[in-house]
Amino acid sequence: MTTAAEVKNQVQISDAGPCRKKVKITVPAEKVAENVGMLLDTMTVEAELPGFRKGHAPRRLVEKKFGSLAKGQAKEQLVGQAFQKAVEENKLRVIGQPTSEQLGKVEVELGKPLSFEIDVEVMPEFQVPALEGIAVTKPTMDVTEEMVTKELEKLCLQEGTLEERETPEPGDYVTGMAKLYGATSKKVYFESDGIVVQCPTPDKNGKGMIVGLVVDDLAKQFGLPKPGQQVTVKTTGPENHENEELRGQPLVIDYTPSRVDRIIPAKAEDLAGRYGYDSAAAVSDAIRTRLQQRVAIEQQVLMRQQVAKHLIEKTEMTLPERITAQQAQRNLERHRYELMYRGVDAMKIEERIAGLRSISAAEAVRDLKLFFVVNEVAEKLNVKVSDNEVNGRIAQIAVERGMRPDKLRQEMINNGQAGTVFQQIREHKTLDAVVAKASISEMPVEEFNKKMAAENAKK
């Protein structure tokens, strides 16, 4: 006699587009009944119903009271188990989170099979190019007094105090309530108080950032509003926003400032006491040491970028014309933590992320291609990442941001970003392993920048 456990699920896998598969699974009625029955058995033992001792209520009363709950739990278990088994048996190389448009409507019914469909993003199939002997240029650079002075000025600004003002001027910060909604649909996508906007400075040519969006003529539309004075900004959703509903859509932002602030920089001599140094000169020495560390990081980053460019150009694979919301979110998080790792300050990071939402579809797909290539190379080279490496990287980023490592780690866990650091380290180690196999030549950074600018101008 065949038991429910021996009855196999029916699995059909079909292409749902480049890098995506549609997995259709049917769980036999026998398995559905067995799973629901086991859950009801457990509930019968644990149930406490009026007039009956714990575990002694009639099965029919338990089914009547907890039947819907048992079916809901059975659905979760059956879907999870069936999907995982389908992935393993069909050797699907799944990345990202699976999605389903109709799973929420599927109900468990006794005597009937459970059928559902799930869409998954999978690794594309491609050949990794040769990894040995790639031509790489290492830019040589020194930490100058000008760099130290600029970093000191930035630190004084970060440690400065806020001076509240009645009327803003370019460069001042306004804080207030923002609401983002569709110009036609009127659907509200974002609404929050405490949103900070910097009034664009002349060197920005009118461009600025508001609610994570770059607006080319923000200075003109936003103006210099006083507290309580509502302004309206119109823009178009960026091509690669992680919320697909916003892409290409006419958008409206209503913003009402509640206060205006100007940052008054701290004095260099005051920083010594705050940071536990004997003098302002000691602060400059510490800054110089940190900049030397950043220079080493920047050298390695630039060499990784050259290797990444080579791998992308030499790898052929079929990719979607437009990236999904999940892929866009992954790309943005990769860039965010790369900028944090390189010591870019928080405001600049948000400006860069806002700009990345507006990059072309081709550039976004290029980022996705790099993600796939690096993952494949990492497997080929057997690149591993330890917990100590993850903790060390978090501590390094925390130092750059002036935070305690444990606080940053908890913040990342709460935001579901802990895996991003793991991926970042894996990507770095993978590209570094390829750099180690490369043919490296050195070049002064000024010549290197001219060379890169010339190559970019050809595109």
N, C-alpha and C positions, 0 to 999 in steps of 0.2 A: 504493500500500500504506500503511495506517495504522500509524504508529509508536506505541510505548507512550506517548510524551510527548503525543501528540495525543488519546489516549483520556481522556475526561473522568471525573472523580469524580462519583458520585451523592451529592447532598446533599439532606437533608430537614430542615427547621427547623420546630419546633412549640413552642407555649407550654408552659412547665413551671411556670407560676405567675406572679404579678406580678413584673416585673423579671427574669424568668429565661426562658431559651430552652434547648430540647434540640436539639442539632445531631447528626444521625445521618449518618455519612459512610461510603461504600463506595468503596474504592480498587480499581480493576480488577486482575485477576490479572496482566495484562501489565505493569502498572507495578510490581507487587510483585516479579515475576520479574526485571525490568530492574534494580531497585534492589539486590536481593540479589546479582545477577550482577556489578554494578559493584563492590560491596564485596568480593566474593570475588576479583575480578580484582586489586584493590588488595592484598588479603591474599596472593595468590599471588606477587606481585612482592616483597613484604616478608617472606614466610614463611621461616623457617629450621628445616627438619626434619632429624632425624638421617639421615645418609647422602646428603644432597643439599646442593648449594651454594645460597646465598641466591637465591631467585627461580626455582629450577629444579626445585622439588618438583612432582610430578604434580598436576593440578587435583583429581583424585578424592581424593587424600590431604589436600589443603588443605580440601576440602569436608567431609571426615570429621572433621577436627580443629577447624575453625573455623566450620562450618556454623551451629551454634547461636548463636555470637557474631554472625555476619553477619546472621542473622534478627533478633536483638535490636536491633542497630544500625539495621537497615532499618525496623523497627517505629517506633523513635523518630523517624527522619527522615520517614517517610511520614505519621505522625500529625501531627507538627509542621507539615509543609508543607501537608498537606491541610486542617488546621484553619485555618491562617492564610489560605489561599486562600478558604475558605468564608466567613470573616469579611469579607474584602475585597470579594468578589463580591456578597455579600448585604448589605453596608453595615451590619453589626452593630456597634453602639456598645458594645463590651465593656468592662466595668470589673471589677477584681478578677481573681483567678486562676480559670481554668476547673477544673472537677472532673469526675470520672468514677468511678462505682462498679464498672464492669465492664471498664475498660481494662486493668487488671492481669491479667485472665484471658485477654485476647485474644492469640493467637499467630499468627505469620506462617507460612503454609504455601504452598509452591510449587504453582502451578496453581490456587490459590483466591484470590478477592478478600479484601481486608482490610476488615472492617466494625467500626465502633466508634461509641459515643455519648459526647458530652461535654455537660455542663451549664454554662451560662455566665450570669453576671449581666450584664444590659444596662441602659442608661439607659432609663427609662420615657419615653413620649411625653406632652408637656404644653405648655401655652402659658405663656410667661413674662409676668407682669403688667407694667404700666407701671412704669418705673424712675424717672421724674421726679416731683419734688414731694412725696416721702414726708415726712410730719411726723415730725421727730426732735428730741428734747430733749437738749441738751448740759449735763450736770451740771457746775457750777463748784465747785471744791474747792481748798483751800489745804493746804499741808503744815504741820501744827501741831507744837509742841514735844512734845506727848503722843505723836504718831506717831513722832517721832525717838527718844524714850525707849523706846518699845515695840520699835522696830527694833533699837536698841542692845542691849536685853535679849535679844532673839532672837539677835543676833550673838554676844553673850557666851556664850549657851547652846551655839551651834554650835561655838564655839572652846573650849568647856569640856573638862575632863578627866573620865575615867571613874573612879569610885571603886567598887571591888568590895565587895559586901555579902553577908552570910550569908542574910538574910531580906529579901524585897522589901516595899516599901510602895507605895501608889498613886502612879503617876507614874514609878516605877523601870522599868528595862528588863531583861527576862530573855532569855537567848540559849540555844537548845537545839535538839533534834531534834523535827521535826514530821512526822506522817503523816496524810494526808487520804484517807479511803476511804468507800465507800458503806455506809450502815447496814444495808441489806438484801443488796446484791450482794457486799459485802466487797471490791469492786474498788478497788485502790489507785490514786489519781489523782495524788498528789503525795507525795514523801518526800524530806526534805532536812535536813541539819544546819545550824547557824548561823542559824536563823530567829529573828528578834528580835520580841518582843511587849512592848508597853508595858502595864503594869497600869493599867487605867482609873482616871482621877482622878475625884473626886466630881462635877465639873461635867459629866462625860460621861453622867451618869444610868445608869451600868452598861454603856453601849455601848462596844465596842472592836473592834479589827481583829486578825485572825490569819490567816495564809497568804492574804492578799488578800481575805478575806471579812469583812463587817461582821456582828457577832453582837450582838443587842440586849441580852442579859444576860450578856455575857462576864465582867463583874466577879464575878457570882455563880458561874458555872460554872468560871472559871479560878482565882479566888481569888488567893492570894499564895503560890505554890509555891516551896519551897526547891530548890536544886540537887539533882537525882536524884529528886525527887518527881514522878511522872507524874500528869498531869491529863487528863481527857477532856472535850472540848467537843462538844456536839451542835448542829447547825444545819440549815438547809435551803438547798439550792443557789439562788443568786439568779436571778431571772427572765431576766436578760440576760447571764449569764456567757458568755464567749467559747468555753468548752467546753460544747457543747450537752448532753452527757451529765450535767452537774452540775445543769442547770436543774430546779428543783422537787424534786430528789431529797434524801431525808434523808441527811445527811452526818455523819461522825464524825471528829474531829481528836484524835489522841493526841499529847500534847506533854510532853517531858521536858526541863526546864531543866538546863543545865550550868553556868551562872553568872548572877549578878545584878549589875547595875550601876546606879549613880546618876550623873547628869551634874552635876558641880560647875562652875557657870558661871565663865568667865574674868572677871577684873576689867577694867573699862573702860579703866583707865590702861595695862593690859598689852597691849591691842590695838594701841595706837599703834606700839609697836616692831615688832610682828608684821607690820603692814601698811605700815610705812615712813613713818609720820606723826610730826610733832614733838610732838603732844600729844593728850590725849583730846578736846579741843575740836575739833581738826582731824579726828578720826574722826567726830565728830558732824556736822561740816560736810559731809564726804563722804557720810555717810548721808542728810543732808538733800537733797543734789544727786541721789542715786540715787532717793529717794522722789519728788522732783519729776518725774523721768523716768517713774517708775511711774504717777504721777497722770495724766500726759499719755497714757500707754498705756491706763490704766483708762478715761479719758474716751472714747478712741477705741473701746475694747472695748464700752462701754455703748451707744455710738451704733451700732456694728455689730450688736449684739444687737437693737436696735429695728428696724433694717432687715431683719435675718434674720427676726424675728417677723412683720413685714409681708409679706415674700415668701412665707413658709410659709402664712400665713392666706389670701393671695390667689391661691395656686396650687392647682389641682386635679389630682391624679394618683392612679392606682391603685397601692397599695403592699401588700406582704405583711403579714399580721396580726402575724407574729412575724419578727424579723430573724434571719438566719443567723449562724453562728459567725464567718464571714469579715466580715460587716457589723458584728457586735458588736466584733470586734477593731479594725476600722477606726475605729469611733466612739470607743473607749477611747483609741486612740493620738492621735486628733485632740484629745481633751480633755486628755490628758497633756501634749502639747507646748504647748497653749494655756496651761495652768497654769504650765509652765516659763517661757514667754515673759512671763507676768505677774509673775514673781518669787516665786511661791509656793514655800515650802521643801519639801524632798524628802519629809519625813514627812507633811506635810499633803496633798501630791499623792497619795501612796499611799492615804491615808484617803479622799480624794475619789474616786479611781478605784474603790476597794472599794465606796463608796456608789453609784457609777454602775452597778455590776453589778446592783444591786437596784432600779433604777428600773423603772417600769411599762413594759409593752410599748408603750403609746401614746407615752410619752416617747421610747423608743428608736426607734420608727418616725419620730417627728418629727425626730430627729437625722438619720436616713437621708434623709428628705425634703429637709432643708436641704442635705445633701451633693449631691443631684441638682440642686436648684435653682441652687446656687452654680456648679456645673460648667456648667450651661446658660447662665447669665448671663455667666460668664467667657468662653465661646466667643462670645457675642453681642457683648461689649465688647472682644473680642480681647486679653484680659489675658495678658501674658507674664511669665515669671519667669526671671531670669538666674542664672548660676552665682555671680556676685558677691553677689547678693541672698541666695542660700542660704547662702553662706559667712559673710556678715554676720550673718544671723539665728542661725546656729550659734554664732558668736563672742559674740553678745548673750546667748544662753541660757547659754553657758559662764561668762560673767562672773557671772550671777545664781547659778549653782551653785558658783562658786568653783573651776572646772576650766579646764584649758588647752583652747582651741578644737580643736587637733589631736587631743587625747585624746577629747573628746566626739564629734568627727566619726567617729573610728575606732570608738568604742563604738556609734554609731548604725548604721554600716555593718555591723558584726558582728551586730547585732540585727535587721537588715533593716528599719530604720526611716528610712533616708535619704530615702525618698520622702515621708514624713510632713511633713517641714519644707517641702518643695516645695509640697505641697498646702496647708499652713497659710498660707504666703506668698500663694499664689494666692487662697485664700479671703479673706484680709485685704485684698489689693489689689482684689479684686472688690467686696467690701462697701464698701470705702473709696470706690471709684468711684461706687457708688450713693449713699453718704452725700454725696459732692460735688454730686450732683444734687438733694439733699433740701432741704426747707424747715426750717431749723434755728432753734430758739429756745433760750435759755439759762435755767437754773434752779439755785438753790443745791442742793448735793448732799443736804442734809437733806430739802428739799421733794421732790426727785426720788425719794429712797428711800421716802418716805411714799406718793408717787403709785404707785410700782411695787408696794409692798406691798398697796395697796388694789386694784390691778388683779389681782394674783395671788390675792387673797382671793375675788374674784368667780368664779374658775374652779371 
